[in-house]
């Protein structure tokens, strides 16, 4: 069993080791300050040059929503991911063909990322909820955004599979509405016949059983009407694009750079390299 005294001794020894290491490092930097600052300047200059010549880009996002569920969210994410892979591989000719853009515009696209509301990649989304999707475009040319937006919507809404499934769903809904219309005509005919029967028999009041039957028929008719309205609404949605824009791209007037992380890594590497050189020189001193 580990005693408390042993733990305290370990902590004291560890603190002593850290303090001794810091003192040794500081003394090495102080003694070989020239080498330290030279390495610091050279490495910083290298990263600064890399940042300065790093390509600038424009970035903006687009939000869209689903009008119907012909395809799940994951399928739309995979469609966008295919475009992203082509852009990052530099396959601009194929990318332009898929979007209907000339090579002069498709070659300026750097990346296309689609995410769900939670910020996760859309091609990994396996939920069935129709939540908004967000597409981020990075491009070297600001003018690409206005052309890319309608091209992307056409790409997401016009696959042969979508058109086929949309036609089949529309036919199925039309058949359902026809069946409901037939059921409504049957119910209306029964109600009308029963009303005529009461008029001809001269009955002023219906029996309890008859009243219950008529009430049940009227309730059933209301349910049929509700189903018809719901299916009709779904049929109307299928006439709309599967994906519609909530808000489009709005890139800034000035380009951005991938410089923040690069400069941060450069600063850390500069300190590490410069400190390492000072320590190596300190450790290489001949022992007396």
C-alpha positions in Angstrom: 0.0 0.0 0.0 1.3 3.4 -1.0 1.8 5.6 2.0 1.0 9.3 2.0 4.6 10.1 2.9 5.8 8.3 -0.3 3.4 10.4 -2.4 4.6 13.6 -0.8 8.2 12.6 -1.5 7.4 11.9 -5.1 5.7 15.2 -5.6 8.7 17.1 -4.0 11.2 15.2 -6.2 9.1 15.8 -9.3 8.9 19.6 -8.5 12.6 19.7 -7.9 13.2 18.0 -11.3 10.9 20.4 -13.1 12.6 23.4 -11.5 16.1 22.1 -12.3 15.1 21.5 -15.9 13.7 25.0 -16.2 16.8 26.5 -14.7 19.0 24.5 -17.0 16.9 25.6 -20.0 17.0 29.3 -19.0 20.7 29.1 -18.5 21.2 27.5 -21.9 19.2 30.2 -23.6 21.0 32.9 -21.7 24.4 31.5 -22.5 23.7 30.8 -26.2 21.3 33.7 -26.8 22.8 34.3 -30.2 22.0 30.8 -31.4 18.6 30.9 -29.8 17.5 34.2 -31.5 19.1 33.2 -34.8 17.1 29.9 -34.9 14.0 31.8 -33.7 14.3 34.3 -36.5 15.1 31.8 -39.2 12.2 29.4 -38.4 9.8 32.3 -37.9 10.9 33.8 -41.2 10.3 30.4 -42.9 6.7 30.1 -41.6 6.1 33.8 -42.3 7.1 33.3 -45.9 4.9 30.2 -46.2 2.0 32.2 -44.8 2.6 35.2 -47.1 2.6 33.0 -50.2 -0.3 30.8 -49.0 -3.3 31.0 -51.4 -6.0 33.4 -50.4 -9.6 32.4 -50.8 -13.2 33.5 -50.3 -15.6 31.6 -48.1 -19.3 31.7 -47.5 -22.1 29.3 -46.5 -25.6 28.5 -47.9 -28.5 27.3 -45.9 -31.2 25.1 -47.5 -34.3 23.1 -46.4 -36.0 20.0 -47.7 -39.4 20.3 -49.3 -39.9 16.6 -49.5 -38.2 13.4 -48.5 -37.4 11.8 -51.8 -33.9 11.2 -50.6 -32.5 11.0 -47.0 -30.1 13.6 -45.7 -27.2 11.3 -46.1 -27.7 11.0 -49.8 -27.5 14.7 -50.3 -24.4 14.8 -48.1 -22.8 12.1 -50.3 -23.6 14.1 -53.4 -21.9 17.1 -52.0 -19.0 15.1 -50.7 -18.4 13.8 -54.3 -18.1 17.4 -55.5 -15.7 18.1 -52.6 -13.5 15.2 -53.5 -13.3 16.3 -57.1 -12.4 19.9 -56.1 -9.7 18.8 -53.6 -8.2 16.4 -56.2 -8.1 19.1 -58.8 -10.5 17.2 -61.2 -12.0 20.4 -62.4 -13.1 19.1 -65.7 -15.3 16.4 -64.2 -16.4 18.9 -61.5 -17.5 21.4 -64.2 -19.4 18.7 -66.0 -21.4 17.7 -62.9 -22.3 21.3 -62.1 -22.6 22.6 -65.6 -19.7 25.1 -65.1 -16.8 26.0 -67.4 -13.3 25.0 -66.3 -12.4 28.6 -65.8 -14.9 28.7 -62.9 -14.7 25.2 -61.6 -10.9 25.4 -61.3 -11.3 28.2 -58.7 -13.3 26.0 -56.3 -11.2 24.8 -53.4 -13.7 22.8 -51.2 -17.5 22.1 -50.8 -18.5 21.0 -47.4 -22.1 20.0 -46.4 -23.1 19.8 -42.7 -26.3 19.3 -40.7 -27.7 21.5 -38.0 -25.4 19.9 -35.4 -22.4 20.8 -37.5 -21.6 17.2 -38.4 -20.7 16.1 -42.0 -24.0 15.6 -43.8 -22.7 12.4 -45.5 -22.6 10.8 -42.0 -26.1 11.9 -41.1 -28.4 8.8 -40.8 -31.3 10.5 -39.2 -34.7 10.7 -41.0 -35.5 14.2 -39.7 -35.9 16.9 -42.4 -33.6 19.5 -40.8 -31.9 22.4 -42.7 -28.5 21.6 -44.3 -25.6 24.0 -44.6 -23.1 24.1 -47.4 -19.8 25.9 -47.1 -17.9 26.9 -50.3 -14.3 28.0 -50.5 -13.1 29.5 -53.8 -10.3 31.5 -55.1 -12.7 33.7 -57.2 -15.5 35.7 -55.6 -17.6 35.6 -58.7 -17.9 31.8 -58.5 -20.4 32.0 -55.7 -23.2 33.6 -57.7 -22.8 31.0 -60.5 -22.2 28.1 -58.2 -25.4 28.6 -56.1 -28.0 27.8 -58.9 -25.7 25.2 -60.3 -25.6 23.4 -56.9 -29.4 23.5 -56.5 -29.9 22.1 -60.0 -27.3 19.3 -59.2 -29.1 18.4 -55.9 -32.6 18.4 -57.4 -32.2 16.8 -60.8 -30.7 13.4 -60.5 -32.4 10.7 -62.6 -33.2 8.7 -59.5 -34.9 11.7 -57.9 -37.0 12.3 -61.0 -38.1 8.6 -61.2 -39.0 8.4 -57.5 -40.8 11.7 -57.7 -43.0 10.5 -60.6 -43.7 7.2 -58.8 -44.6 9.0 -55.5 -46.9 11.4 -57.4 -48.7 8.5 -59.2 -49.1 6.7 -55.9 -50.6 9.8 -54.3 -52.9 10.4 -57.2 -54.2 6.9 -56.9 -54.7 7.4 -53.2 -56.8 10.5 -53.8 -58.9 8.6 -56.4 -59.6 5.9 -53.8 -60.5 8.5 -51.2 -62.8 10.2 -53.7 -64.6 6.9 -54.4 -65.0 6.3 -50.6 -66.3 9.8 -50.2 -68.9 9.3 -52.9 -70.0 6.1 -51.3 -70.4 7.7 -47.9 -72.2 10.7 -49.4 -74.5 8.3 -51.3 -75.3 6.4 -48.1 -76.0 9.6 -46.1 -78.2 10.9 -48.9 -80.2 7.6 -49.2 -80.8 7.5 -45.5 -82.0 11.2 -45.6 -84.4 10.4 -48.4 -85.6 7.3 -46.4 -86.4 9.5 -43.4 -88.2 12.0 -45.5 -90.4 9.5 -47.3 -91.3 7.6 -44.1 -92.4 10.8 -42.4 -90.3 10.0 -39.3 -89.6 13.2 -37.3 -87.0 11.6 -35.1 -84.4 8.9 -35.9 -83.8 5.9 -33.7 -80.8 5.8 -31.4 -79.2 3.1 -33.5 -79.8 5.0 -36.7 -78.4 8.3 -35.2 -75.3 6.5 -34.1 -74.8 5.0 -37.6 -75.2 8.4 -39.2 -72.8 10.0 -36.7 -70.2 7.3 -37.4 -70.5 7.9 -41.2 -70.1 11.7 -40.7 -67.0 11.1 -38.6 -65.6 8.7 -41.1 -66.2 11.2 -43.9 -64.3 13.9 -42.0 -61.4 11.5 -41.6 -61.4 10.8 -45.4 -61.4 14.5 -46.1 -58.4 15.0 -43.7 -56.5 12.2 -45.4 -57.3 13.7 -48.8 -56.0 17.1 -47.7 -52.8 15.6 -46.3 -52.1 13.6 -49.4 -52.9 16.6 -51.6 -50.4 18.7 -49.6 -47.8 16.0 -50.1 -48.5 15.9 -53.8 -48.1 19.6 -54.0 -44.7 19.4 -52.3 -43.5 16.9 -54.9 -44.0 19.6 -57.5 -41.4 21.7 -55.7 -37.6 21.1 -55.8 -36.5 18.6 -53.2 -34.1 21.2 -51.7 -34.7 25.0 -51.6 -32.5 27.8 -50.5 -33.2 29.6 -47.1 -30.3 32.0 -47.6 -27.6 32.0 -50.3 -23.9 32.7 -50.3 -22.7 36.1 -49.3 -18.8 36.1 -49.5 -16.9 39.0 -48.1 -15.2 41.6 -50.4 -11.7 40.7 -49.1 -10.2 37.3 -49.3 -9.0 35.2 -46.3 -6.0 33.1 -45.7 -5.2 29.9 -43.9 -2.8 31.9 -41.8 -3.9 31.8 -38.2 -3.1 28.2 -37.6 0.0 28.4 -39.7 1.3 31.4 -37.8 0.5 29.7 -34.4 2.3 26.5 -35.4 5.2 28.6 -36.7 5.6 30.4 -33.4 5.5 27.2 -31.4 8.0 25.5 -33.8 10.3 28.5 -33.7 10.4 28.4 -29.9 10.9 24.7 -29.8 13.7 24.7 -32.4 15.5 27.7 -30.9 15.2 26.2 -27.4 16.4 22.8 -28.6 19.5 24.3 -30.3 20.4 26.1 -27.1 20.0 22.9 -25.0 22.0 20.9 -27.5 24.9 23.4 -27.3 24.6 23.4 -23.5 24.7 19.6 -23.3 27.6 19.4 -25.8 29.9 21.4 -23.6 32.9 19.4 -22.4 32.7 18.4 -18.9 35.4 19.6 -16.5 
